[in-house]
Amino acid sequence: MAQVPPFDRIGKRYDESFVERDAQVAEGEWLVGRLTGPARVLDLGCGSGLPTARQLVDAGLDVVGVDESAAMLRLAERHAPGGRYLRRDMRDVADLGEFDAIVAFFALIMLPRRDILPLLTQLRGQLRGPRLLQVAMVLGDFDELPISFLGVPATATAYPPDELAGLVERAGFAILEVNEVRAEAERNRLEVQIYLRARAT
């Protein structure tokens, strides 16, 4: 029997769980301030479309959202109409063409470390124009760690900030900024999040 993606089981509870998303909203605002329509943006692991895809669509940008969860994509179509949403593995985007910017907010955390550098390297080759990349991860130092998120089993990968920056640099990017933010990701559970901005060299 095929395994059900964790976020198909989580569905709308994902957005209901978040207490603080100010930092992610600020990252979206930063990107919007550097792009103009019809700039094309790839939202890797777009989830429910909140908050990022909706911010980008509302700014008049051409948004392509990719997620493996059909349940999350249905939410994205409702929350951020006007984007193009595709159900696929985030490692399978080479055929989607070029983008002015790529965002991966809490998406790479779902991949094993062995796949992250090859994906980032591929994404660098798909960037044009301002060639911007934004990544958000949870602070940590583990690879495919078994976790429970909202009661659903999953695995997670994380890096210390300097290692994440070094990984992005090895993929062919110049780091613009790295910030650490403490946020309440689920009610009564604090975590440290890393937000990284880069430009393809």
MDTraj code that builds the backbone (N, CA, C; nanometers):
import mdtraj as md
import numpy as np

residues = "MET ALA GLN VAL PRO PRO PHE ASP ARG ILE GLY LYS ARG TYR ASP GLU SER PHE VAL GLU ARG ASP ALA GLN VAL ALA GLU GLY GLU TRP LEU VAL GLY ARG LEU THR GLY PRO ALA ARG VAL LEU ASP LEU GLY CYS GLY SER GLY LEU PRO THR ALA ARG GLN LEU VAL ASP ALA GLY LEU ASP VAL VAL GLY VAL ASP GLU SER ALA ALA MET LEU ARG LEU ALA GLU ARG HIS ALA PRO GLY GLY ARG TYR LEU ARG ARG ASP MET ARG ASP VAL ALA ASP LEU GLY GLU PHE ASP ALA ILE VAL ALA PHE PHE ALA LEU ILE MET LEU PRO ARG ARG ASP ILE LEU PRO LEU LEU THR GLN LEU ARG GLY GLN LEU ARG GLY PRO ARG LEU LEU GLN VAL ALA MET VAL LEU GLY ASP PHE ASP GLU LEU PRO ILE SER PHE LEU GLY VAL PRO ALA THR ALA THR ALA TYR PRO PRO ASP GLU LEU ALA GLY LEU VAL GLU ARG ALA GLY PHE ALA ILE LEU GLU VAL ASN GLU VAL ARG ALA GLU ALA GLU ARG ASN ARG LEU GLU VAL GLN ILE TYR LEU ARG ALA ARG ALA THR".split()
xyz = np.array([
    [0.0844, -0.1196, 0.0000],
    [0.0000, 0.0000, 0.0000],
    [0.0879, 0.1245, 0.0000],
    [0.0555, 0.2213, -0.0852],
    [0.1346, 0.3440, -0.0928],
    [0.1240, 0.4219, 0.0372],
    [0.2355, 0.4816, 0.0776],
    [0.2377, 0.5593, 0.2009],
    [0.1698, 0.6940, 0.1786],
    [0.0841, 0.7324, 0.2715],
    [0.0144, 0.8601, 0.2633],
    [0.1102, 0.9698, 0.3093],
    [0.1315, 1.0751, 0.2276],
    [0.2203, 1.1841, 0.2706],
    [0.1736, 1.2416, 0.4039],
    [0.2683, 1.2733, 0.4943],
    [0.2291, 1.3247, 0.6259],
    [0.1330, 1.4421, 0.6193],
    [0.1535, 1.5322, 0.5219],
    [0.0709, 1.6523, 0.5194],
    [-0.0672, 1.6276, 0.4600],
    [-0.0868, 1.5135, 0.3947],
    [-0.2234, 1.4751, 0.3597],
    [-0.3019, 1.4429, 0.4860],
    [-0.2337, 1.3887, 0.5850],
    [-0.2992, 1.3528, 0.7104],
    [-0.3174, 1.4747, 0.8013],
    [-0.2295, 1.5726, 0.7870],
    [-0.2364, 1.6920, 0.8721],
    [-0.3395, 1.7914, 0.8193],
    [-0.3382, 1.8144, 0.6851],
    [-0.4364, 1.9018, 0.6230],
    [-0.4431, 2.0396, 0.6852],
    [-0.5655, 2.0874, 0.7060],
    [-0.5853, 2.2257, 0.7516],
    [-0.5352, 2.2493, 0.8929],
    [-0.5080, 2.1430, 0.9677],
    [-0.4535, 2.1617, 1.1029],
    [-0.3158, 2.2264, 1.0989],
    [-0.2466, 2.2179, 0.9841],
    [-0.1140, 2.2773, 0.9727],
    [-0.1198, 2.4271, 0.9992],
    [-0.2094, 2.4964, 0.9319],
    [-0.2205, 2.6406, 0.9522],
    [-0.2776, 2.6738, 1.0889],
    [-0.3686, 2.5916, 1.1373],
    [-0.4282, 2.6173, 1.2679],
    [-0.3261, 2.6042, 1.3801],
    [-0.2202, 2.5268, 1.3558],
    [-0.1211, 2.5020, 1.4606],
    [-0.0281, 2.6209, 1.4820],
    [-0.0087, 2.7043, 1.3782],
    [0.0928, 2.8086, 1.3866],
    [0.0456, 2.9261, 1.4710],
    [0.1290, 2.9626, 1.5657],
    [0.1004, 3.0785, 1.6497],
    [0.1731, 3.2008, 1.5946],
    [0.2980, 3.1825, 1.5511],
    [0.3791, 3.2940, 1.5017],
    [0.4303, 3.2650, 1.3610],
    [0.3979, 3.3545, 1.2673],
    [0.4533, 3.3415, 1.1328],
    [0.5064, 3.4763, 1.0848],
    [0.5322, 3.5658, 1.1803],
    [0.5755, 3.7008, 1.1441],
    [0.7034, 3.6996, 1.0618],
    [0.7974, 3.6125, 1.0974],
    [0.9257, 3.6103, 1.0264],
    [0.9065, 3.5652, 0.8821],
    [0.8230, 3.4656, 0.8601],
    [0.7999, 3.4196, 0.7231],
    [0.7279, 3.5262, 0.6415],
    [0.6337, 3.5945, 0.7030],
    [0.5654, 3.7051, 0.6338],
    [0.6659, 3.8132, 0.5958],
    [0.7586, 3.8444, 0.6862],
    [0.8602, 3.9460, 0.6581],
    [0.9498, 3.9031, 0.5419],
    [0.9813, 3.7739, 0.5340],
    [1.0622, 3.7252, 0.4221],
    [0.9871, 3.7419, 0.2900],
    [0.8572, 3.7127, 0.2918],
    [0.7777, 3.7322, 0.1713],
    [0.7743, 3.8772, 0.1289],
    [0.7624, 3.9676, 0.2266],
    [0.7618, 4.1107, 0.1958],
    [0.8945, 4.1545, 0.1363],
    [1.0034, 4.1008, 0.1889],
    [1.1361, 4.1333, 0.1359],
    [1.1444, 4.0938, -0.0115],
    [1.0970, 3.9751, -0.0430],
    [1.1038, 3.9280, -0.1811],
    [1.0145, 4.0122, -0.2724],
    [0.8932, 4.0378, -0.2288],
    [0.8013, 4.1188, -0.3093],
    [0.8635, 4.2548, -0.3407],
    [0.9389, 4.3095, -0.2462],
    [1.0019, 4.4393, -0.2670],
    [1.1130, 4.4376, -0.3696],
    [1.1558, 4.3194, -0.4101],
    [1.2669, 4.3074, -0.5053],
    [1.2245, 4.2510, -0.6399],
    [1.0968, 4.2231, -0.6550],
    [1.0464, 4.1674, -0.7798],
    [0.9297, 4.2510, -0.8307],
    [0.9083, 4.2473, -0.9608],
    [0.7925, 4.3133, -1.0195],
    [0.7220, 4.2136, -1.1113],
    [0.5910, 4.2274, -1.1227],
    [0.5175, 4.1418, -1.2143],
    [0.5626, 4.1690, -1.3568],
    [0.5696, 4.0671, -1.4411],
    [0.5312, 3.9287, -1.4161],
    [0.6477, 3.8390, -1.3731],
    [0.7264, 3.8810, -1.2753],
    [0.8355, 3.7955, -1.2268],
    [0.7794, 3.6592, -1.1860],
    [0.8575, 3.5557, -1.2131],
    [0.8126, 3.4179, -1.1908],
    [0.8814, 3.3626, -1.0668],
    [0.8025, 3.3054, -0.9743],
    [0.8552, 3.2545, -0.8479],
    [0.8114, 3.1102, -0.8284],
    [0.9060, 3.0253, -0.7902],
    [0.8771, 2.8866, -0.7542],
    [0.8696, 2.8765, -0.6031],
    [0.7563, 2.8281, -0.5525],
    [0.7354, 2.8070, -0.4090],
    [0.7434, 2.6571, -0.3836],
    [0.8617, 2.6119, -0.3412],
    [0.8839, 2.4694, -0.3151],
    [0.8213, 2.4310, -0.1822],
    [0.7427, 2.3244, -0.1819],
    [0.6739, 2.2858, -0.0602],
    [0.5766, 2.3942, -0.0185],
    [0.4931, 2.4368, -0.1137],
    [0.4057, 2.5530, -0.0908],
    [0.2994, 2.5277, 0.0151],
    [0.2717, 2.4015, 0.0455],
    [0.1739, 2.3709, 0.1487],
    [0.0382, 2.4296, 0.1177],
    [-0.0222, 2.4917, 0.2170],
    [-0.1578, 2.5448, 0.2051],
    [-0.1641, 2.6782, 0.1319],
    [-0.0481, 2.7303, 0.0918],
    [-0.0450, 2.8611, 0.0270],
    [-0.0351, 2.9782, 0.1220],
    [-0.0398, 2.9488, 0.2526],
    [-0.0293, 3.0529, 0.3549],
    [0.1036, 3.0437, 0.4268],
    [0.1690, 3.1569, 0.4480],
    [0.1308, 3.2890, 0.3987],
    [0.1940, 3.3249, 0.2644],
    [0.2941, 3.2477, 0.2223],
    [0.3832, 3.2961, 0.1158],
    [0.3187, 3.3022, -0.0215],
    [0.2586, 3.1932, -0.0670],
    [0.2007, 3.1955, -0.2019],
    [0.0977, 3.3066, -0.2134],
    [0.0169, 3.3258, -0.1094],
    [-0.0845, 3.4317, -0.1159],
    [-0.0187, 3.5693, -0.1242],
    [0.0885, 3.5901, -0.0458],
    [0.1595, 3.7181, -0.0547],
    [0.2083, 3.7436, -0.1962],
    [0.2675, 3.6427, -0.2562],
    [0.3282, 3.6591, -0.3877],
    [0.2227, 3.6795, -0.4954],
    [0.1155, 3.6009, -0.4889],
    [0.0063, 3.6167, -0.5854],
    [-0.0568, 3.7544, -0.5714],
    [-0.0809, 3.7960, -0.4475],
    [-0.1425, 3.9273, -0.4237],
    [-0.0558, 4.0414, -0.4767],
    [0.0755, 4.0177, -0.4845],
    [0.1676, 4.1201, -0.5363],
    [0.1752, 4.1193, -0.6890],
    [0.0988, 4.0314, -0.7523],
    [0.0965, 4.0275, -0.8975],
    [0.2054, 3.9429, -0.9602],
    [0.2709, 3.8582, -0.8803],
    [0.3771, 3.7733, -0.9328],
    [0.3192, 3.6438, -0.9894],
    [0.3947, 3.5829, -1.0782],
    [0.3559, 3.4563, -1.1417],
    [0.4102, 3.3435, -1.0541],
    [0.3219, 3.2782, -0.9796],
    [0.3629, 3.1819, -0.8771],
    [0.3346, 3.0389, -0.9224],
    [0.4359, 2.9542, -0.9104],
    [0.4202, 2.8102, -0.9293],
    [0.4487, 2.7449, -0.7942],
    [0.3495, 2.6773, -0.7389],
    [0.3655, 2.6086, -0.6113],
    [0.3738, 2.4592, -0.6327],
    [0.4673, 2.3956, -0.5634],
    [0.4872, 2.2511, -0.5741],
    [0.4757, 2.1889, -0.4358],
    [0.3994, 2.0814, -0.4266],
    [0.3872, 2.0096, -0.3000],
    [0.3458, 1.8666, -0.3311],
    [0.3873, 1.7721, -0.2446],
    [0.3504, 1.6332, -0.2663],
    [0.2131, 1.5997, -0.2093],
    [0.1560, 1.6901, -0.1318],
    [0.0302, 1.6635, -0.0637],
    [-0.0881, 1.7210, -0.1405],
    [-0.1775, 1.6344, -0.1849],
    [-0.2976, 1.6797, -0.2548],
    [-0.3857, 1.7629, -0.1631],
    [-0.3913, 1.7251, -0.0362],
    [-0.4745, 1.7995, 0.0589],
    [-0.4245, 1.9428, 0.0741],
    [-0.2928, 1.9598, 0.0829],
    [-0.2378, 2.0941, 0.0984],
    [-0.2573, 2.1762, -0.0289],
    [-0.2457, 2.1142, -0.1437],
    [-0.2633, 2.1867, -0.2691],
    [-0.4076, 2.2336, -0.2857],
    [-0.5030, 2.1551, -0.2399],
    [-0.6423, 2.2005, -0.2447],
    [-0.6604, 2.3258, -0.1599],
    [-0.5930, 2.3279, -0.0448],
    [-0.5987, 2.4472, 0.0403],
    [-0.5307, 2.5651, -0.0282],
    [-0.4168, 2.5403, -0.0946],
    [-0.3454, 2.6481, -0.1631],
    [-0.4315, 2.7105, -0.2726],
    [-0.5027, 2.6276, -0.3465],
    [-0.5886, 2.6792, -0.4530],
    [-0.6991, 2.7678, -0.3964],
    [-0.7429, 2.7363, -0.2751],
    [-0.8470, 2.8167, -0.2112],
    [-0.7895, 2.9434, -0.1481],
    [-0.6736, 2.9296, -0.0826],
    [-0.6153, 3.0435, -0.0106],
    [-0.5441, 3.1428, -0.1016],
    [-0.4859, 3.0930, -0.2105],
    [-0.4049, 3.1788, -0.2983],
    [-0.4423, 3.1552, -0.4440],
    [-0.5684, 3.1804, -0.4794],
    [-0.6100, 3.1588, -0.6185],
    [-0.5309, 3.2485, -0.7130],
    [-0.5006, 3.1926, -0.8278],
    [-0.4214, 3.2670, -0.9258],
    [-0.2839, 3.2079, -0.9445],
    [-0.2388, 3.1271, -0.8474],
    [-0.1134, 3.0554, -0.8644],
    [-0.1375, 2.9264, -0.9411],
    [-0.0302, 2.8661, -0.9865],
    [-0.0362, 2.7346, -1.0515],
    [0.0214, 2.6342, -0.9527],
    [-0.0575, 2.5326, -0.9162],
    [-0.0162, 2.4403, -0.8107],
    [-0.0046, 2.2989, -0.8661],
    [0.1120, 2.2380, -0.8405],
    [0.1445, 2.1084, -0.8980],
    [0.1750, 2.0078, -0.7890],
    [0.1147, 1.8896, -0.8009],
    [0.1441, 1.7829, -0.7062],
    [0.2625, 1.7019, -0.7580],
    [0.3735, 1.7153, -0.6900],
    [0.4926, 1.6389, -0.7273],
    [0.5966, 1.6490, -0.6173],
    [0.6933, 1.5606, -0.6247],
    [0.8085, 1.5640, -0.5361],
    [0.8874, 1.6914, -0.5659],
    [0.9298, 1.7628, -0.4620],
    [1.0003, 1.8887, -0.4839],
    [1.1356, 1.8700, -0.5532],
    [1.1841, 1.7463, -0.5585],
    [1.3088, 1.7192, -0.6297],
    [1.2858, 1.7033, -0.7791],
    [1.1602, 1.7076, -0.8209],
    [1.1235, 1.6830, -0.9600],
    [1.0662, 1.8108, -1.0211],
    [1.1520, 1.9118, -1.0340],
    [1.1048, 2.0413, -1.0864],
    [1.1891, 2.0917, -1.2030],
    [1.2793, 2.0095, -1.2524],
    [1.3712, 2.0554, -1.3570],
    [1.2984, 2.0960, -1.4837],
    [1.1803, 2.0403, -1.5080],
    [1.1077, 2.0682, -1.6309],
    [1.0203, 2.1936, -1.6222],
    [1.0242, 2.2640, -1.5096],
    [0.9343, 2.3781, -1.4902],
    [0.9904, 2.5090, -1.5445],
    [1.1110, 2.5051, -1.5977],
    [1.1661, 2.6239, -1.6610],
    [1.2391, 2.7152, -1.5642],
    [1.2516, 2.8424, -1.6033],
    [1.3312, 2.9385, -1.5269],
    [1.2423, 3.0241, -1.4373],
    [1.3050, 3.0715, -1.3290],
    [1.2362, 3.1542, -1.2307],
    [1.3251, 3.2710, -1.1911],
    [1.2613, 3.3819, -1.1549],
    [1.3346, 3.4963, -1.1029],
    [1.3731, 3.4766, -0.9570],
    [1.2949, 3.3953, -0.8865],
    [1.3229, 3.3664, -0.7455],
    [1.2642, 3.2311, -0.7100],
    [1.3259, 3.1681, -0.6120],
    [1.2773, 3.0400, -0.5597],
    [1.2741, 3.0500, -0.4083],
    [1.1622, 3.0099, -0.3488],
    [1.1505, 3.0072, -0.2033],
    [1.1271, 2.8640, -0.1591],
    [1.1879, 2.8269, -0.0475],
    [1.1704, 2.6941, 0.0109],
    [1.1606, 2.7129, 0.1621],
    [1.0421, 2.7487, 0.2071],
    [1.0202, 2.7741, 0.3492],
    [0.9753, 2.6460, 0.4190],
    [1.0648, 2.5908, 0.5012],
    [1.0380, 2.4684, 0.5770],
    [1.0005, 2.3528, 0.4843],
    [1.0640, 2.3491, 0.3680],
    [1.0431, 2.2420, 0.2706],
    [1.1607, 2.1450, 0.2694],
    [1.2835, 2.1988, 0.2639],
    [1.4025, 2.1126, 0.2577],
    [1.4165, 2.0278, 0.3831],
    [1.3518, 2.0701, 0.4905],
    [1.3550, 1.9940, 0.6158],
    [1.2997, 1.8526, 0.5966],
    [1.2174, 1.8340, 0.4920],
    [1.1552, 1.7046, 0.4674],
    [1.2439, 1.6100, 0.3865],
    [1.3583, 1.6596, 0.3372],
    [1.4452, 1.5784, 0.2525],
    [1.5642, 1.5236, 0.3308],
    [1.6199, 1.4100, 0.2891],
    [1.7466, 1.3650, 0.3466],
    [1.8598, 1.4561, 0.3005],
    [1.9622, 1.4679, 0.3818],
    [2.0742, 1.5567, 0.3483],
    [2.1364, 1.5239, 0.2136],
    [2.1414, 1.3968, 0.1791],
    [2.2081, 1.3591, 0.0537],
    [2.1409, 1.4199, -0.0688],
    [2.0144, 1.4599, -0.0566],
    [1.9417, 1.5139, -0.1710],
    [1.9412, 1.6658, -0.1772],
    [1.9811, 1.7321, -0.0696],
    [1.9624, 1.8770, -0.0629],
    [2.0628, 1.9524, -0.1497],
    [2.1910, 1.9178, -0.1428],
    [2.2897, 1.9866, -0.2261],
    [2.2616, 1.9667, -0.3749],
    [2.2340, 1.8437, -0.4232],
    [2.2013, 1.8295, -0.5657],
    [2.0790, 1.9107, -0.6066],
    [1.9791, 1.9193, -0.5194],
    [1.8608, 1.9976, -0.5532],
    [1.8946, 2.1457, -0.5614],
    [1.9669, 2.1977, -0.4641],
    [2.0040, 2.3390, -0.4664],
    [2.0871, 2.3722, -0.5903],
    [2.1767, 2.2829, -0.6273],
    [2.2596, 2.3040, -0.7460],
    [2.1738, 2.3096, -0.8719],
    [2.0767, 2.2198, -0.8801],
    [1.9840, 2.2205, -0.9934],
    [1.9028, 2.3502, -0.9960],
    [1.8543, 2.3925, -0.8802],
    [1.7729, 2.5133, -0.8734],
    [1.8522, 2.6360, -0.9177],
    [1.9808, 2.6402, -0.8835],
    [2.0648, 2.7523, -0.9266],
    [2.0601, 2.7669, -1.0780],
    [2.0617, 2.6546, -1.1492],
    [2.0581, 2.6582, -1.2940],
    [1.9239, 2.7004, -1.3515],
    [1.8198, 2.7048, -1.2678],
    [1.6868, 2.7443, -1.3136],
    [1.6558, 2.8910, -1.2821],
    [1.7514, 2.9626, -1.2252],
    [1.7276, 3.1021, -1.1884],
    [1.7741, 3.1967, -1.2979],
    [1.7012, 3.3077, -1.3109],
    [1.7312, 3.4123, -1.4093],
    [1.7111, 3.5480, -1.3415],
    [1.7423, 3.6539, -1.4116],
    [1.7141, 3.7878, -1.3594],
    [1.7821, 3.8126, -1.2260],
    [1.7057, 3.8490, -1.1224],
    [1.7665, 3.8742, -0.9916],
    [1.8222, 3.7499, -0.9249],
    [1.7756, 3.6309, -0.9661],
    [1.8332, 3.5014, -0.9253],
    [1.8341, 3.4847, -0.7730],
    [1.7198, 3.5078, -0.7104],
    [1.7110, 3.5058, -0.5645],
    [1.6635, 3.3712, -0.5117],
    [1.7181, 3.3345, -0.3968],
    [1.6795, 3.2124, -0.3266],
    [1.6555, 3.2459, -0.1805],
    [1.5446, 3.1951, -0.1271],
    [1.5187, 3.2064, 0.0165],
    [1.4888, 3.0684, 0.0718],
    [1.5526, 3.0382, 0.1833],
    [1.5360, 2.9086, 0.2492],
    [1.5046, 2.9321, 0.3966],
    [1.4102, 2.8563, 0.4490],
    [1.3855, 2.8559, 0.5932],
    [1.3952, 2.7128, 0.6428],
    [1.4672, 2.6956, 0.7517],
    [1.4851, 2.5646, 0.8157],
    [1.4695, 2.5831, 0.9662],
    [1.4585, 2.4711, 1.0348],
    [1.4611, 2.4724, 1.1803],
    [1.6049, 2.4477, 1.2256],
    [1.6484, 2.5202, 1.3258],
    [1.7838, 2.5021, 1.3783],
    [1.7999, 2.3620, 1.4357],
    [1.9083, 2.2962, 1.3983],
    [1.9367, 2.1632, 1.4511],
    [2.0559, 2.1039, 1.3800],
    [2.0849, 1.9793, 1.4095],
    [2.1963, 1.9088, 1.3460],
    [2.1591, 1.7617, 1.3382],
    [2.0711, 1.7296, 1.2432],
    [2.0249, 1.5907, 1.2299],
    [1.9777, 1.5656, 1.0872],
    [1.9720, 1.4387, 1.0525],
    [1.9380, 1.3947, 0.9175],
    [1.8302, 1.2875, 0.9257],
    [1.7133, 1.3146, 0.8674],
    [1.6005, 1.2216, 0.8680],
    [1.5673, 1.1730, 1.0096],
    [1.5602, 1.2651, 1.1010],
    [1.5254, 1.2335, 1.2391],
    [1.3761, 1.2016, 1.2483],
    [1.3391, 1.0859, 1.3042],
    [1.1961, 1.0573, 1.3214],
    [1.1338, 1.1557, 1.4205],
    [1.0224, 1.2164, 1.3807],
    [0.9541, 1.3127, 1.4652],
    [0.8039, 1.2864, 1.4607],
    [0.7315, 1.3536, 1.5476],
    [0.5863, 1.3558, 1.5419],
    [0.5452, 1.5018, 1.5304],
    [0.4746, 1.5351, 1.4217],
    [0.4282, 1.6725, 1.4013],
    [0.2761, 1.6703, 1.3978],
    [0.2156, 1.7373, 1.4950],
    [0.0702, 1.7362, 1.5103],
    [0.0164, 1.5934, 1.5175],
    [0.0961, 1.5079, 1.5817],
    [0.0550, 1.3703, 1.6027],
    [0.0772, 1.2784, 1.4852],
    [0.1395, 1.3277, 1.3787],
    [0.1619, 1.2477, 1.2584],
    [0.3109, 1.2173, 1.2463],
    [0.3491, 1.0898, 1.2300],
    [0.4913, 1.0558, 1.2160],
    [0.5494, 1.1139, 1.0874],
    [0.6731, 1.1641, 1.0981],
    [0.7440, 1.2195, 0.9832],
    [0.8929, 1.2121, 1.0133],
    [0.9750, 1.2565, 0.9195],
    [1.1184, 1.2702, 0.9449],
    [1.1582, 1.4132, 0.9138],
    [1.2657, 1.4587, 0.9778],
    [1.3099, 1.5972, 0.9603],
    [1.4617, 1.6032, 0.9523],
    [1.5096, 1.7001, 0.8759],
    [1.6518, 1.7258, 0.8592],
    [1.6787, 1.8710, 0.8970],
    [1.7918, 1.8955, 0.9605],
    [1.8248, 2.0325, 1.0013],
    [1.9754, 2.0509, 1.0031],
    [2.0160, 2.1784, 0.9969],
    [2.1570, 2.2159, 0.9995],
    [2.1788, 2.3301, 1.0982],
    [2.2990, 2.3409, 1.1543],
    [2.3384, 2.4664, 1.2195],
    [2.3477, 2.5762, 1.1138],
    [2.3319, 2.7025, 1.1524],
    [2.3304, 2.8114, 1.0534],
    [2.4531, 2.8165, 0.9633],
    [2.5719, 2.7976, 1.0200],
    [2.6917, 2.8076, 0.9375],
    [2.7005, 2.6937, 0.8366],
    [2.6542, 2.5760, 0.8753],
    [2.6558, 2.4627, 0.7822],
    [2.5534, 2.4807, 0.6717],
    [2.4372, 2.5347, 0.7059],
    [2.3372, 2.5613, 0.6031],
    [2.3900, 2.6643, 0.5037],
    [2.4512, 2.7711, 0.5533],
    [2.5072, 2.8728, 0.4647],
    [2.6161, 2.8136, 0.3756],
    [2.7028, 2.7300, 0.4332],
    [2.8082, 2.6676, 0.3540],
    [2.7519, 2.5769, 0.2459],
    [2.6459, 2.5061, 0.2771],
    [2.5812, 2.4184, 0.1797],
    [2.5264, 2.5001, 0.0623],
    [2.4596, 2.6107, 0.0927],
    [2.4032, 2.6956, -0.0119],
    [2.5151, 2.7568, -0.0969],
    [2.6237, 2.7954, -0.0336],
    [2.7373, 2.8482, -0.1089],
    [2.7958, 2.7432, -0.2027],
    [2.8072, 2.6198, -0.1570],
    [2.8619, 2.5127, -0.2409],
    [2.7730, 2.4869, -0.3627],
    [2.6452, 2.5191, -0.3501],
    [2.5528, 2.5011, -0.4627],
    [2.5624, 2.6145, -0.5638],
    [2.6446, 2.7162, -0.5350],
    [2.6665, 2.8232, -0.6307],
    [2.5945, 2.9526, -0.6007],
    [2.5728, 2.9809, -0.4720],
    [2.5034, 3.1023, -0.4306],
    [2.5927, 3.1882, -0.3419],
    [2.5690, 3.3175, -0.3463],
    [2.6293, 3.4112, -0.2511],
    [2.5268, 3.4401, -0.1427],
    [2.5684, 3.4289, -0.0187],
    [2.4775, 3.4518, 0.0933],
    [2.4570, 3.6019, 0.1116],
    [2.3310, 3.6434, 0.1190],
    [2.2980, 3.7830, 0.1439],
    [2.2725, 3.8086, 0.2919],
    [2.2063, 3.7147, 0.3576],
    [2.1735, 3.7344, 0.4988],
    [2.1264, 3.6021, 0.5581],
    [2.1614, 3.5813, 0.6846],
    [2.1118, 3.4662, 0.7607],
    [2.0633, 3.5173, 0.8952],
    [1.9405, 3.4845, 0.9299],
    [1.8831, 3.5277, 1.0570],
    [1.8267, 3.4092, 1.1341],
    [1.8402, 3.4159, 1.2656],
    [1.7776, 3.3170, 1.3532],
    [1.6620, 3.3832, 1.4266],
    [1.5489, 3.3140, 1.4306],
    [1.4273, 3.3666, 1.4922],
    [1.3692, 3.2604, 1.5847],
    [1.3349, 3.2996, 1.7057],
    [1.2657, 3.2085, 1.7959],
    [1.1159, 3.2267, 1.7765],
    [1.0455, 3.1164, 1.7475],
    [0.9030, 3.1259, 1.7173],
    [0.8279, 3.0099, 1.7811],
    [0.7008, 3.0340, 1.8080],
    [0.6126, 2.9302, 1.8608],
    [0.5494, 2.8600, 1.7409],
    [0.6095, 2.7473, 1.7015],
    [0.5664, 2.6783, 1.5810],
    [0.4371, 2.6011, 1.6030],
    [0.4237, 2.5413, 1.7192],
    [0.2985, 2.4821, 1.7628],
    [0.2692, 2.5429, 1.8991],
    [0.1441, 2.5416, 1.9400],
    [0.1100, 2.6011, 2.0686],
    [0.1930, 2.5372, 2.1797],
    [0.2597, 2.6230, 2.2550],
    [0.3432, 2.5811, 2.3687],
    [0.4706, 2.5081, 2.3271],
    [0.5104, 2.5199, 2.1985],
    [0.6381, 2.4608, 2.1554],
    [0.7181, 2.5653, 2.0791],
    [0.8261, 2.6124, 2.1418],
    [0.9154, 2.7089, 2.0777],
    [1.0223, 2.6367, 1.9966],
    [1.0622, 2.6969, 1.8871],
    [1.1747, 2.6452, 1.8099],
    [1.2527, 2.7631, 1.7540],
    [1.3787, 2.7381, 1.7199],
    [1.4608, 2.8395, 1.6546],
    [1.4598, 2.8112, 1.5051],
    [1.4206, 2.9118, 1.4281],
    [1.4125, 2.8993, 1.2834],
    [1.5238, 2.9800, 1.2177],
    [1.5756, 2.9273, 1.1072],
    [1.6805, 2.9948, 1.0301],
    [1.6207, 3.0428, 0.8989],
    [1.6383, 3.1699, 0.8697],
    [1.5951, 3.2278, 0.7419],
    [1.7193, 3.2746, 0.6668],
    [1.7355, 3.2240, 0.5465],
    [1.8543, 3.2535, 0.4668],
    [1.8119, 3.3161, 0.3333],
    [1.8802, 3.4229, 0.2956],
    [1.8615, 3.4874, 0.1668],
    [1.9904, 3.4736, 0.0873],
    [1.9786, 3.4425, -0.0442],
    [2.0975, 3.4241, -0.1270],
    [2.0677, 3.4650, -0.2701],
    [2.1749, 3.4814, -0.3461],
    [2.1640, 3.5125, -0.4876],
    [2.2584, 3.4200, -0.5638],
    [2.2098, 3.3628, -0.6730],
    [2.2944, 3.2760, -0.7538],
    [2.4091, 3.3552, -0.8142],
    [2.5268, 3.2970, -0.8111],
    [2.6464, 3.3653, -0.8634],
    [2.6680, 3.3311, -1.0107],
])
top = md.Topology()
chain = top.add_chain()
for i, resn in enumerate(residues, 1):
    res = top.add_residue(resn, chain, resSeq=i)
    for name in ("N", "CA", "C"):
        top.add_atom(name, md.element.get_by_symbol(name[0]), res)
traj = md.Trajectory(xyz[None], top)
